[in-house]
């Protein structure tokens, strides 16, 4: 297909070549890191907003 390394344009050829780490590949670690970063960002933002509103009054 237009110079790509995929010989066949079918769905099966696309899913056979797909790369997925799966169980035990460290996905849980990255998920936990992402959740922690989101919670930290939420807490820092909430603290900043509360300080901003208290300075305004």
C-alpha positions in Angstrom: 0.0 0.0 0.0 1.7 3.1 -1.2 5.2 2.1 -0.2 4.4 1.0 3.3 5.9 -2.2 4.7 2.4 -3.6 5.1 1.7 -6.0 2.2 -2.0 -6.4 2.7 -4.4 -3.7 3.6 -6.7 -5.9 5.6 -7.6 -5.5 9.3 -5.9 -8.8 10.2 -2.6 -7.7 8.9 -2.8 -4.5 10.9 -3.7 -6.2 14.2 -1.1 -8.9 13.7 1.6 -6.3 13.6 0.3 -4.2 16.5 2.6 -3.9 19.5 1.0 -4.2 22.9 3.0 -4.8 26.0 0.2 -6.5 27.9 0.2 -7.8 31.5 3.5 -7.5 33.3 4.9 -4.9 30.9 4.9 -2.0 33.3 1.6 -0.6 32.5 0.4 -0.5 36.1 3.5 1.5 37.0 2.8 4.2 34.4 -0.9 4.2 35.4 0.0 4.8 39.1 2.5 7.5 38.1 -0.1 9.2 36.0 -2.8 9.1 38.7 -0.3 10.5 41.3 0.7 13.3 38.9 -3.0 14.2 38.3 -3.8 14.2 42.0 -0.7 16.4 42.7 -1.7 18.8 39.9 -5.3 19.0 41.3 -4.1 19.7 44.9 -1.5 22.3 43.8 -4.1 24.0 41.6 -6.7 24.0 44.3 -4.2 25.5 46.8 -3.2 28.2 44.3 -6.9 29.1 43.6 -7.7 29.3 47.3 -4.7 31.6 47.9 -5.7 33.7 44.9 -9.3 34.1 46.2 -8.1 34.9 49.7 -5.8 37.7 48.4 -8.7 39.2 46.4 -10.9 39.7 49.5 
